[in-house]
Amino acid sequence: MNDRKVIPLFSTPLYVNNLGNFNKPDLRFLDYTHKTPTGESFSFLTSVDKNVLERPDLASIRTLIMNEINYCAREVYGVAGNVEFYITNSWINIYGRGDQAGAHMHNNSLLSGVLYLQAPGAGGEIVFHRDVQSQLPFPPVLDLDMGIYNIYNCKSWPYQPKTNDICIFPSIVSHSVQPNDSDEARWSLAFNVFVRGSFGGLHKLHIK
Ligand SMILES: [Fe+2]
């Protein structure tokens, strides 16, 4: 008999849920480009419109996503109700066979997320990367051999998305996308989230 336990202190919350079937508008009519706003080239296509969730025909999807963001903000991150979370940008990505994305993080954003509108089984994992400067569980100057791979020692963690999955994570977490090994395209809706409202004690901050 023992009472061993491990408490994952100061960990990175990667929130995942499956939303089940929901109505999806035809997104093929949007304009798509290979260029991201940063000028960095990626092989996948991304919508020119970076506010797709403001389109009326995506209103119900916006509601679904906001419900997930609010659940995450209140129940996972534990943020109080006076802090409003809102979507700053939202865009569609299309990954054909072989398309992938290098490691990146999302600037000017607190939380980021992806809703997988269509995710073929071999459509490529999203991979989250540990900060290379992370001192935990050991400083990076040590590269110890590991007997098992787990959330405490991993340098990266893959997640294979399924259709209608949503992932929400801190925008500062570096992530990449593995190549799509399927002939079926992968469609995803990505979004960034920021906060507004009045918060703080002595030095109150007002963000509109
Ligand atoms: Fe991303």
Residues whose N, C-alpha, C, O or C-beta is under 5 A from the ligand:
A	BS01	LIG	none
